[in-house]
């Protein structure tokens, strides 16, 4: 019970305190406006390049934008402890680190899901994109798993912020890099083998493939292997994030850099 | 008549050194801010790290699709996208950053008009966008074998600085209007893609709804990228260069008016130093 309370209450409190874009006047332009314009930009670039139809780009980008909450949100939620000056008291507390930081990721998971739903809705309203009603529930599952996987990845990126100061540079690089190697806007088969390998171990890649397959009429059973791969990627990043936390915490204590801004 | 002529001559003589001094102030400010901006990891990433990635996406999309055309078209577009991003993020927060650094009051209190040091800053942020153009063209040449043969080198050398200056002037409008809006930071995040889209950086404006074309005319990036493309790929680049100059003058006038209003309100409400 105590663990559950720590997971939920500390997560919500941290979200309210550290997520800078929580107010609607910030949330709407940064979390919804930017991602929706991303979908429109690539859909129109797709029309110009005549690569594929709008649905290809809506699936790719509306699923990839879970990374806005998953990566940028988690960076604010975790690395923000350093800027807010609360990192030292937090690490001095006896609370379980895993519970503490996974609690912080829950609001961003919900956020990622919401942003993606808005992305699909914008695609339906503004572009030539339609979805069968029967595909809605499986697609929701795909987006949920992808958002969880991306949030775990964001936790790992955010943990770097406990150690280094330029974590937003890393977050921007990672977010844009995902657009290149995760098959968001063109088939990954065209990339060099090394880049394809990077794409396979990043979140979003398998989620996007599942989403497109569902859009093309595949059943849940058909896409289950891809959903499982996406979940496995997320699980691996969760483990990496925890390991990084422990490493960076020890290193920052040793070097006395916990409060360096 | 003679005394009036003499007074007019004396006024002109007095104005020349002042104009030179203000020009020198813009030059020194531009150099200082450019050095300062070039030390920031975030600025360097936005200017030189991300545009080559966008160029990569554009190349793969254009190559995978059925659209024939020059890859240099995509490289210039992606490079100029970085110039806009550098201007947007650098200039949008210019006054707010001056507040945090504690130099805003000094700039306002200085004898030089406030728009002069601010113009130097916005020009410097737009200039960091040149890193983007250079990095993207270099990346495209090295990885995708894009031929960098420029059809009109003279016009290219003219078009690039004029385009950057016009974006710097647009930055002056952004910085002076965003300062009155507390959530401008979030707004800058939203403005990146729409301006890339409506100014024809990668997608021709003709593919967009017709009302977008009218909007694109008042945005300097539209003419900047057209001028550079026409100089590089062949075509009329003098008209877009002329439009850049015209818009630069309009932006400078609008920016000065907005700044005057900001300064008046900030003095009246004593909010100049509120970070």
Boltz contact constraints between the chains, C-beta under 6 A:
constraints:
  - contact:
      token1: [A, 21]
      token2: [B, 186]
      max_distance: 6.0
  - contact:
      token1: [A, 25]
      token2: [B, 183]
      max_distance: 6.0
  - contact:
      token1: [A, 26]
      token2: [B, 183]
      max_distance: 6.0
  - contact:
      token1: [A, 26]
      token2: [B, 186]
      max_distance: 6.0
  - contact:
      token1: [A, 29]
      token2: [B, 186]
      max_distance: 6.0
  - contact:
      token1: [A, 29]
      token2: [B, 187]
      max_distance: 6.0
  - contact:
      token1: [A, 29]
      token2: [B, 190]
      max_distance: 6.0
  - contact:
      token1: [A, 30]
      token2: [B, 186]
      max_distance: 6.0
  - contact:
      token1: [A, 30]
      token2: [B, 189]
      max_distance: 6.0
  - contact:
      token1: [A, 33]
      token2: [B, 190]
      max_distance: 6.0
  - contact:
      token1: [A, 34]
      token2: [B, 189]
      max_distance: 6.0
  - contact:
      token1: [A, 34]
      token2: [B, 190]
      max_distance: 6.0
  - contact:
      token1: [A, 37]
      token2: [B, 193]
      max_distance: 6.0
  - contact:
      token1: [A, 37]
      token2: [B, 194]
      max_distance: 6.0
  - contact:
      token1: [A, 38]
      token2: [B, 193]
      max_distance: 6.0
  - contact:
      token1: [A, 41]
      token2: [B, 193]
      max_distance: 6.0
  - contact:
      token1: [A, 41]
      token2: [B, 196]
      max_distance: 6.0
  - contact:
      token1: [A, 41]
      token2: [B, 197]
      max_distance: 6.0
  - contact:
      token1: [A, 44]
      token2: [B, 203]
      max_distance: 6.0
  - contact:
      token1: [A, 45]
      token2: [B, 61]
      max_distance: 6.0
  - contact:
      token1: [A, 45]
      token2: [B, 202]
      max_distance: 6.0
  - contact:
      token1: [A, 45]
      token2: [B, 203]
      max_distance: 6.0
  - contact:
      token1: [A, 48]
      token2: [B, 203]
      max_distance: 6.0
  - contact:
      token1: [A, 48]
      token2: [B, 207]
      max_distance: 6.0
  - contact:
      token1: [A, 49]
      token2: [B, 61]
      max_distance: 6.0
  - contact:
      token1: [A, 49]
      token2: [B, 62]
      max_distance: 6.0
  - contact:
      token1: [A, 49]
      token2: [B, 65]
      max_distance: 6.0
  - contact:
      token1: [A, 49]
      token2: [B, 67]
      max_distance: 6.0
  - contact:
      token1: [A, 50]
      token2: [B, 65]
      max_distance: 6.0
  - contact:
      token1: [A, 50]
      token2: [B, 66]
      max_distance: 6.0
  - contact:
      token1: [A, 50]
      token2: [B, 67]
      max_distance: 6.0
  - contact:
      token1: [A, 51]
      token2: [B, 61]
      max_distance: 6.0
  - contact:
      token1: [A, 51]
      token2: [B, 64]
      max_distance: 6.0
  - contact:
      token1: [A, 51]
      token2: [B, 65]
      max_distance: 6.0
  - contact:
      token1: [A, 166]
      token2: [B, 41]
      max_distance: 6.0
  - contact:
      token1: [A, 169]
      token2: [B, 41]
      max_distance: 6.0
  - contact:
      token1: [A, 169]
      token2: [B, 42]
      max_distance: 6.0
  - contact:
      token1: [A, 169]
      token2: [B, 45]
      max_distance: 6.0
  - contact:
      token1: [A, 176]
      token2: [B, 50]
      max_distance: 6.0
  - contact:
      token1: [A, 176]
      token2: [B, 53]
      max_distance: 6.0
  - contact:
      token1: [A, 179]
      token2: [B, 57]
      max_distance: 6.0
  - contact:
      token1: [A, 180]
      token2: [B, 53]
      max_distance: 6.0
  - contact:
      token1: [A, 180]
      token2: [B, 56]
      max_distance: 6.0
  - contact:
      token1: [A, 180]
      token2: [B, 57]
      max_distance: 6.0
  - contact:
      token1: [A, 185]
      token2: [B, 57]
      max_distance: 6.0
  - contact:
      token1: [A, 185]
      token2: [B, 61]
      max_distance: 6.0
  - contact:
      token1: [A, 186]
      token2: [B, 60]
      max_distance: 6.0
  - contact:
      token1: [A, 186]
      token2: [B, 61]
      max_distance: 6.0
  - contact:
      token1: [A, 186]
      token2: [B, 64]
      max_distance: 6.0
  - contact:
      token1: [A, 190]
      token2: [B, 60]
      max_distance: 6.0
  - contact:
      token1: [A, 190]
      token2: [B, 64]
      max_distance: 6.0
